[in-house]
Amino acid sequence: MTLTKRSAIALAALGAIACSDPAGPPEGTKPITLQLCSSFGPLGWVAYQNEGGQWTQLSPGFSGSVSFDATEKVSVAIGFDFFGASFTQVVNATADELSAEASVPCDAAFATRTMNGTVSGLAADQTAHITASTSTADASAFNSSWSMEDLPNSAVDIVATRSSGFGGQPDRVLIRRGVVPPNGSIPALNFAGAEAAALETATLTLNGIPAGVNADIATAVMTSSGTMHDLGSFAATSASPSGAYVSLPASLRISSDQHVLTARAVEADGDRSITYYYKSPAARTLTFGPLVSAPTLTNAATTPYVRPRAQIASQAEYPGAVLVQWSETSPAQSTTRLVAVMTTAGFLGGTPATWTVEFPDMSSANFNPSWGLQTTTYDWVLTAFSTTTAPTDLLSPQQGVDGTVVLSSSRSSGSTLFSAPLSRAAGLISERRSLATMRRPR
């Protein structure tokens, strides 16, 4: 099961632009406004908890905007249900971390415009993969027409790659910038024209690949309008740790384009990942961190809903944050509950000797107890991260800082409905398919 278009909840802080009274926020707090988006419709519930306070419910408008006065350490929770599945996300962070620069606006999640066209410049065995905002389409020499739905009213960038067959390595990339979806057709995307060029390559060397394990490496580009397009992939091993990764060529790049390279090595007990954010490709050596340690799992309470707790010893390579996701499905497979908690080192005042991450009691904020876990037979995924840069990237794709490298590693119960997110779009966890993902990104 893969949720469509934007299968993550976007929690993007717009900074300290408060709707507070002229007297200013209470002492020890700062006003922040959060833009809360969901591709599944309006959020069913939003709440926050200041340090030393109780959970308080908020009422987001249709746009998903909420404002409140936050202490330096603050927790934010969002929840909703969707066709028999409920999703609850808690982020424990600092007010400054929540005030990270926003990227994709909320109206992209509720977009309704359409766009269609054709592709030229394809040989008989070639296909094209096309992305605009969070929508995708495919075309081929035999069927050159394509169409997209769920596009925003604002201008988007169109990125397309040409490959031999479906799933082959791309040989050319095309970019058309600033297109307002017309609810109709646009001029043909021509891979033989000036909008297209060959992809640029550079050498990546990966250290720390476990023996007998394949490391999968993929690159993507994210434009300032929020279009994120996969460019290509390859595999490496400990015996053959180097390969060529692909990027936008210099002739098509502009300063606001952001590349994201992800490397992931999956083992029997878990996985380890690297995410590298860059503007221009160059020869690079990256090193995997160790496998994250196994957690100790207990329950803080079992009524009115189960409040699971995970504890894990800190590792020097992952001082930034820990995310734990728990899930359960009813015996009839008719109801699924997913709850997740992320805690940053900043929220704790520094990296602890032992991380403790637990699902909180939010009854004071009218949390729907049926969204919480109902049994102690649940699945789990735990992920540790090397950095707390823009922790809200867990929930929304954002542009990262050029040259940033994020290490992460996950373990799971082995039968979970969803896996921990693989960092990909920017900052701490920027995978647009993070919280509500039912499968790993390709």
C-alpha positions as CSV (number, residue, x, y, z in Angstrom):
1,M,0.0,0.0,0.0
2,T,1.5,3.3,-1.1
3,L,-0.3,6.5,-0.3
4,T,-0.6,8.8,-3.3
5,K,1.2,12.0,-4.4
6,R,2.5,13.3,-1.1
7,S,2.3,10.4,1.3
8,A,3.8,12.4,4.1
9,I,2.4,15.0,6.4
10,A,4.1,18.3,5.8
11,L,5.0,20.1,9.1
12,A,6.9,23.2,7.8
13,A,7.6,26.1,10.2
14,L,7.1,29.5,8.6
15,G,9.2,31.1,11.3
16,A,8.4,33.6,14.1
17,I,5.4,35.3,12.4
18,A,2.9,35.1,15.2
19,C,-0.7,36.0,15.5
20,S,-0.2,37.3,19.0
21,D,-1.5,40.3,20.8
22,P,0.4,43.6,20.7
23,A,1.8,43.0,24.2
24,G,3.9,40.2,22.7
25,P,4.2,36.6,23.8
26,P,4.5,35.5,27.4
27,E,7.9,35.7,29.0
28,G,10.1,32.7,28.0
29,T,8.2,32.0,24.8
30,K,8.4,32.9,21.1
31,P,5.6,33.1,18.6
32,I,5.8,30.5,15.8
33,T,3.4,29.7,13.0
34,L,3.4,26.1,11.6
35,Q,1.9,25.1,8.2
36,L,0.4,21.7,8.6
37,C,-0.5,19.8,5.5
38,S,-1.8,16.4,4.6
39,S,-2.5,14.8,1.2
40,F,-5.4,13.0,2.8
41,G,-7.5,16.1,3.5
42,P,-7.8,18.5,6.6
43,L,-6.0,17.3,9.7
44,G,-8.3,15.8,12.3
45,W,-6.4,17.0,15.3
46,V,-3.4,19.3,16.2
47,A,-1.9,20.0,19.7
48,Y,1.3,21.3,21.3
49,Q,2.9,21.1,24.7
50,N,5.3,23.7,26.1
51,E,8.0,22.8,28.6
52,G,6.3,22.4,32.0
53,G,2.8,22.7,30.5
54,Q,0.0,20.4,29.5
55,W,-1.0,19.4,26.0
56,T,-3.2,22.0,24.4
57,Q,-5.4,21.5,21.3
58,L,-5.1,23.9,18.3
59,S,-7.6,24.6,15.6
60,P,-5.9,24.9,12.1
61,G,-7.7,26.7,9.4
62,F,-8.4,25.1,6.0
63,S,-4.8,26.1,4.9
64,G,-3.4,24.1,7.8
65,S,-1.9,27.2,9.6
66,V,-1.6,27.3,13.4
67,S,0.1,29.8,15.6
68,F,1.1,29.7,19.2
69,D,3.7,30.9,21.7
70,A,6.3,28.2,22.3
71,T,8.9,27.7,25.0
72,E,12.4,26.9,23.8
73,K,11.6,23.2,24.2
74,V,8.2,22.3,22.7
75,S,6.3,19.3,21.4
76,V,3.9,19.3,18.5
77,A,1.5,16.5,17.5
78,I,-0.8,16.0,14.5
79,G,-3.3,13.2,13.8
80,F,-6.0,12.2,11.4
81,D,-7.6,9.1,10.0
82,F,-7.9,8.0,6.4
83,F,-10.0,5.0,5.1
84,G,-9.6,2.9,8.2
85,A,-6.1,4.0,9.0
86,S,-5.1,6.5,11.7
87,F,-1.8,8.4,11.8
88,T,-0.4,10.3,14.8
89,Q,3.0,12.1,14.7
90,V,4.7,13.7,17.6
91,V,7.8,15.9,17.3
92,N,9.8,16.9,20.4
93,A,12.2,19.6,19.3
94,T,13.3,23.2,20.1
95,A,11.3,26.2,18.9
96,D,14.3,27.2,16.7
97,E,14.3,23.8,15.1
98,L,10.6,24.1,14.4
99,S,11.3,27.5,12.9
100,A,13.4,26.0,10.1
101,E,12.9,27.5,6.7
102,A,9.7,26.3,5.0
103,S,9.8,24.8,1.5
104,V,6.7,23.3,-0.2
105,P,3.6,25.3,0.5
106,C,0.4,23.7,1.8
107,D,-1.6,24.4,-1.3
108,A,0.5,21.8,-3.1
109,A,-1.0,19.2,-0.9
110,F,-4.6,20.2,-1.8
111,A,-3.8,20.9,-5.4
112,T,-6.5,20.2,-8.1
113,R,-5.1,21.4,-11.4
114,T,-4.2,19.2,-14.3
115,M,-1.6,19.3,-17.2
116,N,-1.0,17.1,-20.2
117,G,1.2,17.0,-23.3
118,T,3.5,14.8,-25.4
119,V,7.1,13.8,-25.5
120,S,9.4,13.8,-28.6
121,G,13.0,12.7,-29.1
122,L,12.5,9.1,-28.1
123,A,13.8,6.1,-30.0
124,A,11.7,3.0,-30.4
125,D,12.9,1.4,-27.1
126,Q,13.0,4.6,-25.0
127,T,10.7,5.9,-22.3
128,A,10.4,9.2,-20.5
129,H,9.6,9.7,-16.8
130,I,8.2,13.1,-16.0
131,T,7.7,14.9,-12.6
132,A,6.1,18.2,-11.8
133,S,5.6,19.2,-8.1
134,T,4.6,15.9,-6.5
135,S,2.9,14.4,-9.6
136,T,4.5,12.0,-12.0
137,A,3.8,10.5,-15.5
138,D,5.4,8.3,-18.1
139,A,5.5,8.2,-21.8
140,S,7.2,6.2,-24.6
141,A,7.9,6.2,-28.3
142,F,4.8,4.1,-28.8
143,N,2.6,6.3,-26.6
144,S,4.0,9.8,-26.4
145,S,1.1,11.3,-24.5
146,W,1.1,11.9,-20.8
147,S,-1.1,13.6,-18.2
148,M,-0.9,14.7,-14.6
149,E,-3.4,15.5,-11.8
150,D,-3.2,17.1,-8.4
151,L,-1.0,20.0,-9.4
152,P,-1.0,23.4,-7.6
153,N,-2.2,26.7,-9.0
154,S,1.3,28.1,-8.7
155,A,4.2,27.7,-11.1
156,V,6.0,24.4,-11.1
157,D,9.2,23.1,-12.7
158,I,8.9,20.1,-15.0
159,V,11.8,17.6,-14.9
160,A,11.9,14.6,-17.2
161,T,14.5,11.9,-17.9
162,R,14.9,9.6,-20.9
163,S,15.8,5.9,-20.5
164,S,16.1,2.7,-22.5
165,G,13.1,0.7,-21.4
166,F,11.2,1.2,-18.2
167,G,13.6,1.3,-15.2
168,G,16.8,1.8,-17.3
169,Q,19.5,4.3,-16.6
170,P,18.6,7.7,-17.9
171,D,20.8,9.2,-20.7
172,R,19.3,12.7,-21.0
173,V,17.4,15.0,-18.7
174,L,15.0,17.9,-19.6
175,I,13.9,20.8,-17.5
176,R,11.1,23.3,-18.2
177,R,10.8,25.9,-15.4
178,G,8.0,28.1,-14.1
179,V,5.0,26.4,-15.8
180,V,1.6,27.2,-14.3
181,P,-0.5,24.1,-14.8
182,P,-3.1,25.1,-17.4
183,N,-5.8,22.5,-16.9
184,G,-4.9,21.6,-20.4
185,S,-2.0,20.9,-22.7
186,I,1.5,22.4,-22.9
187,P,4.1,22.3,-25.8
188,A,5.8,19.0,-26.4
189,L,8.8,18.0,-24.2
190,N,11.6,17.5,-26.7
191,F,14.6,15.5,-25.6
192,A,16.4,16.5,-28.8
193,G,15.8,20.2,-28.1
194,A,17.6,22.9,-26.1
195,E,15.7,22.1,-22.9
196,A,17.5,18.7,-22.7
197,A,21.1,17.6,-22.2
198,A,23.1,14.6,-21.2
199,L,23.4,14.0,-17.4
200,E,26.7,14.8,-15.7
201,T,28.6,12.1,-13.9
202,A,31.1,12.0,-11.0
203,T,32.7,9.2,-9.0
204,L,31.4,8.2,-5.6
205,T,33.4,5.9,-3.3
206,L,31.6,4.3,-0.3
207,N,33.5,3.1,2.8
208,G,32.0,0.9,5.4
209,I,29.9,-1.3,3.2
210,P,29.4,-4.6,5.1
211,A,30.8,-7.7,3.5
212,G,28.3,-9.5,1.3
213,V,25.9,-6.6,1.2
214,N,24.9,-4.4,-1.8
215,A,24.7,-0.7,-1.2
216,D,22.1,1.0,-3.3
217,I,22.9,4.6,-4.4
218,A,20.4,7.0,-6.0
219,T,20.4,10.6,-6.9
220,A,17.5,13.0,-7.2
221,V,17.1,16.7,-7.9
222,M,14.8,19.1,-6.1
223,T,14.0,22.4,-7.6
224,S,12.8,25.5,-5.7
225,S,9.2,25.0,-6.7
226,G,9.1,21.6,-4.9
227,T,9.6,19.3,-7.9
228,M,11.7,16.3,-6.8
229,H,12.8,13.9,-9.6
230,D,14.9,10.7,-9.5
231,L,17.9,10.9,-11.8
232,G,19.5,7.5,-11.6
233,S,21.0,4.8,-9.4
234,F,23.7,2.2,-9.2
235,A,24.9,-0.5,-6.7
236,A,28.3,-0.9,-4.9
237,T,29.8,-3.6,-2.7
238,S,32.8,-3.7,-0.3
239,A,34.8,-5.3,-3.1
240,S,33.7,-2.7,-5.6
241,P,32.9,0.4,-3.6
242,S,33.1,3.0,-6.4
243,G,30.7,4.0,-9.2
244,A,29.4,7.0,-11.2
245,Y,26.5,9.0,-9.9
246,V,24.5,11.3,-12.1
247,S,23.4,14.9,-11.7
248,L,21.9,17.8,-13.7
249,P,24.5,19.1,-16.2
250,A,25.9,22.5,-15.7
251,S,24.0,23.8,-18.7
252,L,20.7,23.1,-17.1
253,R,21.5,23.8,-13.4
254,I,20.6,27.0,-11.6
255,S,21.7,28.1,-8.1
256,S,18.4,27.1,-6.4
257,D,18.6,23.5,-7.6
258,Q,19.5,20.9,-4.9
259,H,20.8,17.4,-5.5
260,V,20.2,14.6,-3.0
261,L,22.3,11.5,-3.0
262,T,21.2,8.6,-0.9
263,A,23.1,5.4,-0.2
264,R,21.5,2.5,1.8
265,A,22.9,-0.9,2.8
266,V,20.4,-3.4,4.1
267,E,21.5,-6.2,6.4
268,A,19.6,-9.0,8.3
269,D,19.3,-6.9,11.5
270,G,18.7,-3.5,10.0
271,D,20.0,-0.9,7.6
272,R,22.4,2.0,7.5
273,S,22.1,5.1,5.3
274,I,23.9,8.2,4.0
275,T,22.2,11.3,2.6
276,Y,24.4,13.8,0.9
277,Y,23.1,17.2,-0.3
278,Y,25.0,19.0,-3.0
279,K,24.7,21.7,-5.7
280,S,27.4,20.6,-8.2
281,P,28.7,17.0,-8.7
282,A,32.3,16.2,-7.9
283,A,34.3,13.1,-6.9
284,R,33.3,12.2,-3.3
285,T,34.1,9.6,-0.6
286,L,31.4,8.9,2.0
287,T,31.4,6.5,4.9
288,F,28.6,4.5,6.5
289,G,28.0,4.7,10.2
290,P,27.5,1.5,12.3
291,L,24.3,-0.4,12.7
292,V,22.1,1.3,15.3
293,S,21.9,-0.7,18.6
294,A,18.8,-2.7,19.4
295,P,16.3,-0.8,21.7
296,T,14.7,-1.9,25.0
297,L,10.9,-1.8,24.5
298,T,8.4,-1.3,27.3
299,N,5.0,0.5,27.8
300,A,4.5,3.7,29.8
301,A,0.8,2.9,30.1
302,T,-1.9,0.6,28.6
303,T,-5.0,2.8,29.1
304,P,-6.8,4.6,27.7
305,Y,-4.5,3.6,24.9
306,V,-1.1,1.9,24.8
307,R,1.8,4.3,25.2
308,P,4.9,2.4,23.9
309,R,8.4,3.4,25.0
310,A,11.8,2.7,23.4
311,Q,15.1,3.2,25.1
312,I,18.4,3.0,23.3
313,A,22.0,3.7,24.2
314,S,23.6,6.6,22.4
315,Q,26.2,6.1,19.7
316,A,28.7,8.7,18.8
317,E,27.8,8.5,15.1
318,Y,24.1,9.3,15.8
319,P,24.0,12.2,18.3
320,G,21.2,14.2,16.6
321,A,17.8,12.6,16.9
322,V,15.9,9.4,17.3
323,L,12.6,8.5,15.6
324,V,10.4,5.6,16.6
325,Q,7.4,4.4,14.7
326,W,4.9,1.9,16.0
327,S,2.0,0.2,14.1
328,E,-0.7,-2.3,14.6
329,T,-3.5,-3.8,12.4
330,S,-6.7,-5.3,13.7
331,P,-7.1,-9.1,13.2
332,A,-9.6,-8.4,10.4
333,Q,-7.1,-6.1,8.7
334,S,-9.8,-3.5,8.6
335,T,-8.1,-0.9,11.0
336,T,-4.5,0.2,11.0
337,R,-3.0,2.5,13.6
338,L,0.4,4.2,13.1
339,V,2.0,6.4,15.8
340,A,5.4,8.0,15.6
341,V,7.6,10.1,18.0
342,M,10.8,11.9,17.1
343,T,13.0,13.5,19.7
344,T,16.0,15.7,19.0
345,A,19.0,16.2,21.1
346,G,18.2,19.9,21.3
347,F,14.9,19.1,23.0
348,L,16.8,17.1,25.6
349,G,19.4,19.8,26.1
350,G,22.1,17.6,24.5
351,T,22.7,14.0,23.4
352,P,21.7,11.8,26.3
353,A,23.6,8.7,27.4
354,T,20.3,6.8,26.8
355,W,17.6,8.0,24.5
356,T,14.0,7.5,25.9
357,V,11.3,8.0,23.3
358,E,7.7,7.3,24.3
359,F,4.2,8.1,23.0
360,P,2.7,10.7,25.4
361,D,-0.5,11.1,27.3
362,M,-2.4,13.7,25.3
363,S,-5.8,13.4,26.9
364,S,-5.8,17.0,28.1
365,A,-5.8,18.0,24.4
366,N,-8.8,15.8,23.4
367,F,-6.6,13.2,21.6
368,N,-8.9,10.5,20.1
369,P,-8.0,7.4,22.2
370,S,-9.0,5.1,19.3
371,W,-6.0,6.5,17.3
372,G,-3.6,5.2,19.9
373,L,-2.4,1.6,19.9
374,Q,-4.9,-0.7,21.4
375,T,-2.7,-3.7,22.2
376,T,0.8,-4.4,23.2
377,T,1.3,-6.6,20.1
378,Y,2.7,-3.9,17.8
379,D,5.4,-3.6,15.2
380,W,8.1,-1.0,15.4
381,V,10.9,0.8,13.5
382,L,13.6,2.8,15.3
383,T,15.9,5.2,13.4
384,A,18.9,7.2,14.8
385,F,20.3,10.3,13.0
386,S,23.6,12.1,13.0
387,T,22.1,15.6,12.9
388,T,19.2,17.7,14.1
389,T,19.3,20.1,11.1
390,A,15.8,21.2,10.3
391,P,14.1,18.2,12.1
392,T,10.7,19.1,10.6
393,D,12.2,17.8,7.3
394,L,10.9,14.5,8.6
395,L,7.5,15.7,7.5
396,S,8.2,17.9,4.4
397,P,10.7,17.9,1.6
398,Q,13.1,20.9,2.0
399,Q,16.2,22.2,0.3
400,G,19.3,21.2,2.3
401,V,22.6,22.9,2.9
402,D,25.1,22.3,0.2
403,G,27.7,19.7,1.3
404,T,25.6,18.4,4.3
405,V,26.0,14.7,5.0
406,V,23.5,12.9,7.3
407,L,24.1,9.4,8.6
408,S,21.2,7.3,9.9
409,S,20.6,3.7,10.8
410,S,17.4,1.7,11.4
411,R,16.2,-1.5,13.1
412,S,12.7,-2.9,13.1
413,S,10.6,-5.7,14.4
414,G,10.8,-7.2,11.0
415,S,7.1,-7.3,10.1
416,T,6.1,-3.7,10.2
417,L,3.7,-2.1,7.8
418,F,6.0,0.7,7.1
419,S,9.8,1.3,7.3
420,A,11.7,4.1,8.8
421,P,12.2,6.9,6.3
422,L,15.3,7.1,4.2
423,S,16.7,10.6,4.1
424,R,16.4,12.0,0.7
425,A,15.1,15.5,0.2
426,A,17.1,17.7,2.6
427,G,17.9,18.4,6.2
428,L,17.4,15.8,8.9
429,I,15.0,13.3,7.4
430,S,13.6,14.9,4.3
431,E,11.8,12.0,2.7
432,R,8.5,13.1,1.3
433,R,7.2,9.5,1.9
434,S,8.3,9.5,5.6
435,L,5.7,9.1,8.3
436,A,2.9,7.6,6.2
437,T,5.0,5.5,3.9
438,M,4.0,1.9,3.6
439,R,7.2,0.9,1.7
440,R,10.7,2.0,1.2
441,P,11.5,4.7,-1.4
442,R,12.8,3.1,-4.6
